[in-house]
Amino acid sequence: MNNTDNKLLSSLLLESNIDQSAESIIEIIKGVAAGPTPESSTAVSNAWLELISPDMTEALVELLNAELERFICIDDGLNNNLGSKSFNGRLADLRREIKASEISGFIIPLADEHQGEYVPKNAQRLAWLTGFTGSAGIAVVLEKKAAIFIDGRYTLQAQQQVNQNLFEINDLNINAVDDWIIASLVPGNILGFDPWLHTSDGVVKIKKATEKAGGKLNAIKKNPVDTVWQNRPRAPLTPVMVMDYALTGQTSADKRAEILEILKKEDLKSCVLTAPDSIAWLANIRGSDVPYTPFSLSFAIFYADGSLNIYNDTRKFSIRVRKKLEVGISIFPRNNFLPTLSALGKKNEKIGIDLSSSAEIIVKTLRDAGAQIHRFSDPCQLPKARKNSVELNGMRQAHLRDGVALVKFLAWLDKNSPNGNLTELSVADKLESFRRKGNNIKGLSFPTISGSGPNGAIVHYRVTQTSNRKLEKNSLYLVDSGAQYLDGTTDVTRTISIGTPSPEMKDRFTRVLKGHIALAMAVFPKGTCGSQLDALARAPLWKIGLDYEHGTGHGVGSYLSVHEGPQRISKLPNRIALEPGMVVSNEPGYYKTDAYGIRIENLVAVVKAPETLVALNVDQQPFLCFETLTLAPIDLTLVKKNLLSYAEINWLNEYHRRVRTSLLPLLDKKTQNWLEFNSRDLDT
């Protein structure tokens, strides 16, 4: 902003009776610009203006929005087409800084201080250094060599994005990073790490590998990547909102009373919360600091008197929001967090903290101050996963609106795919446009997976301008997408035949469908874990020697994270029992490399089983089952009916009847006709 614009802003602030300087307003705008891009944001478009004032002139609103747009367009150094240096130059700069820091190497994880799935722009260090934009990875840079570790979902993406002359690309399996460190470090080397970006448990693991190589692991106060990253974005500054009781079904006081009972059982004076989704749930607040997930990046301390102290950028809490916060919730500057922990530790009290998800510096601060560290699981995760009746009803309503958008999209796709001009990008954009027309939508819940033909075989494929394929005739198209609504979160996958499918495609699709139906129809006793049900979804594929590598189901939040724990349905051991109110995905699949991918995904809620399903239960043991929430037709052209049992055909017909009953009244006549035909009953 030049001097003339600065004077105009100062004048307009004075006109609106806003007692802030133009400079402080510009700092707020820069922080808002550092938030998620519009397609991944869950913020209301103009809500950020309340961070400045609830009332302002139209001229001031226009100027502020223009300034925001300008800062959003400024290069943040992440996009190599806009960036000021090549990846070769960035790596060279980092190595010089590593040497100046008197260490031999440095670890760069894809993580922020909260260890979450999605990280803000200013924490995208791995992407800035390597070009890799997947959601899981870690790099290690030494003087003469460097490596990046990614899991199997991103093998192709990493090969496309990362310069292999600069970085070795390795699979991120259980011991890969440790083995590489052991093989690559020279005795006497010092490996540096940022203690904000690694969990306490994670540091123990890396330290063992470093010492086995004869080296030493050192925490570094100033992250060398941050030192050399030119034009690094600021920390995000997006507005916090308070959720209405009509959406949460519980007050924060009710939730805090529940968590307080956990503290009492553990004999704790307080506990530290580092997961933003836990804090959002406990305080009944939401934000927009990271892509696709509506929370604000906060730390918190919960005390045995029921009070909750939240540490965040206080500018995110407008005057209106502060007035809505419940009694017992206090907001403090983020910089006060570590000093408060230090003071708390000096009382030598027993403090609960989740060592598997909390940054090493947090645990070390408490330990160094003399606190009695009590290891326990984040106490909010399990209660948060058990949705109450209000939240479940909200999820149903969100899926109803989502179903309308999905059917309109599928009808449009059916009409337009024969022309051969549709691409993965254009189709994903069209689906988003249908969703954006619905009520209460705040954004997408994750980047849409839009995979045609062989790209559909890449489990977590993310289309780019480079990889963008056309939807070719006689191929399969896989689309995995979801949205964030004020009253719920959605996630759905459909595999669609473009033209005529091959017999093999129909066979594999039907086997995936059989697994999906088997899980959807499951009735199981209370106390059953997801890992005990996983085989139901895999059995039809196992029967012919096939399988899929991903989990069958993940938890889903209520206008929170689309990937929520602690429950899951997976081959991996899981001791968390499925309980009424939990929402999980049901998503078996099959992937033929370089050919096609198949996945059928609905969200389901765990509910009490009807008495008719357990009529012979003489012991009266409580049984549970699943209620399917997702409403969208399954492509019948891909169904090989003679592979389905009578019960499976009945399930499919009944599901499609419910889709029709729910959605037909909400659709126009042409779309109604399309849905009626494409969800028709199969003969039994």
Sequence and secondary structure as in RCSB ss.txt:
>XXXX:A:sequence
MNNTDNKLLSSLLLESNIDQSAESIIEIIKGVAAGPTPESSTAVSNAWLELISPDMTEALVELLNAELERFICID
DGLNNNLGSKSFNGRLADLRREIKASEISGFIIPLADEHQGEYVPKNAQRLAWLTGFTGSAGIAVVLEKKAAIFI
DGRYTLQAQQQVNQNLFEINDLNINAVDDWIIASLVPGNILGFDPWLHTSDGVVKIKKATEKAGGKLNAIKKNPV
DTVWQNRPRAPLTPVMVMDYALTGQTSADKRAEILEILKKEDLKSCVLTAPDSIAWLANIRGSDVPYTPFSLSFA
IFYADGSLNIYNDTRKFSIRVRKKLEVGISIFPRNNFLPTLSALGKKNEKIGIDLSSSAEIIVKTLRDAGAQIHR
FSDPCQLPKARKNSVELNGMRQAHLRDGVALVKFLAWLDKNSPNGNLTELSVADKLESFRRKGNNIKGLSFPTIS
GSGPNGAIVHYRVTQTSNRKLEKNSLYLVDSGAQYLDGTTDVTRTISIGTPSPEMKDRFTRVLKGHIALAMAVFP
KGTCGSQLDALARAPLWKIGLDYEHGTGHGVGSYLSVHEGPQRISKLPNRIALEPGMVVSNEPGYYKTDAYGIRI
ENLVAVVKAPETLVALNVDQQPFLCFETLTLAPIDLTLVKKNLLSYAEINWLNEYHRRVRTSLLPLLDKKTQNWL
EFNSRDLDT
>XXXX:A:secstr
  HHHHHHHHHHHHHTT    HHHHHHHHHHHHTS  GGG  S TTGGGGGT S   HHHHHHHHHHHHHHHTS 
 S STTT SS HHHHHHHHHHHHHHTT SEEEEES  TT  SS  GGG HHHHHH   SSS EEEEESS EEEEE
 GGGHHHHHHHS TTT EEEE  TTHHHHHHHHH  TT EEEE TTSSBHHHHHHHHHHHHHTT EEEE SS HH
HHH TT         EE  HHHHSS HHHHHHHHHHHHHHTT SEEEE  HHHHHHHHTEE  SBTTB     EE
EEETTS EEEEE GGGS HHHHHHS TTEEEEEGGGHHHHHHHHHTTT EEEE TTTSBHHHHHHHHHHT EEEE
   TTHHHHHS  HHHHHHHHHHHHHHHHHHHHHHHHHHHHGGGS  BHHHHHHHHHHHHHTSTTEEEESS  EE
EEGGGGGSTT    TTT  B  TTEEEEEEE EEETTEE  EEEEEEES   HHHHHHHHHHHHHHHHHHT EEE
TT BHHHHHHHHHHHHHTTT   SS SEEE  SSS SSEEEEEESSS    B  TT EEEE  EEEETTTEEEE 
BEEEEEEE  GGGGTT TT   EEEEEE       GGG  GGGS HHHHHHHHHHHHHHHHHHGGGS HHHHHHH
HHHT     
